[in-house]
Amino acid sequence: MERTATSGESDTRSSVSLTFDHEMSTAEVESLRRSLGARTALHVPPGVGAAFARARRIGFAQSCCPEVGALMSVLAAAVPGGGRILELGTGAGVGLAWIVHGLRGRTDVEVVSVEIDPRKSAAAADAPWPEGVTLVVGDARNLLPSLGRYDLIFLDIPGQLKASLLDDTLTALKPGGQLLIDDMNPYWDQGATRRPRYAGAPERVLEDPRVVCTLLPYATGMILASRLFGEESA
C-alpha cells in the first residue's frame, strides 16, 4: 500500500501485514487501509476477531480500532502482578479482547469492564472470558466512585460523557497508573496539537496536575496519561 506524499514530504511506501481469523469485508479492508499510516505489522487475535463478529451481529459499529486495541494490549502486558484494569465502555467486547490478549493468560490481574447498554453487555458476555474478567452493566458515572483503584483504565465511552467522567477516572488511577482515552479526533481541529473545539472536551485532562500526558495523533486520536506519585490530594 502506497501512502501519498504531502507537500514537503518525501514519497514513502508503507508495508502493512494484516492477519485475521475471518474474511474481511471490502468496507473493513478499506477502513483499515485509510487508518494505517507508517510501516506497520498488525495481527488481530482470534478473540478480537470473534468480538468484531459479535459487534457486527448486533449492528454495533463503534468498536475500538485495531491500532488502539494493539496499544491496549501493550499497556495491559505491563500491569504488575496483583494489578487491576478497568474498561469504561465494553461494547461488544473488542477492546476487552485486546486487553485479555495482552495479558496472555495471566490470572494475577483483575479486569473489570463496564457497559451501560444491557444488549451490548449481553453480546460481550457470550465470549468465554478467562477467570478474573468481570462484566458490569450500569452507568459508569454512578458506579465509578465505588469500583476502587486501577493500574490501567481505558476510557472508551461516547463523546461528551468522557468529559463528565474525567475527575472520577483520574481519582480511580493508582499512582503510576495509566489512562488511555480514544476517539479524540472530533475534539481537535486539524491534528492533536490544536486546541479543543468544544467546551468541556476530554482534552482538558492535559492540564490536570495529577497526570503527565502525551498526545497520540494517529488512528482515532488518543491521549495517554500517567498518574503522578505524590499527587493524592491534588
Secondary structure by P-SEA (a helix, b strand, c coil): cbbbbcccccbbbbbbbbbbcccccaaaaaaaaaaccccbbbbbcaaaaaaaaaaaaacccccccaaaaaaaaaaaaaccccbbbbbccccccaaaaaaaaaacccccbbbbbbbccaaaaaaaacccccccbbbbbccccccccccccccbbbbcccccccccaaaaaaaaccccbbbbbcccccccccccccccccccccccccccccbbbbbbcccccbbbbbbbcccccc
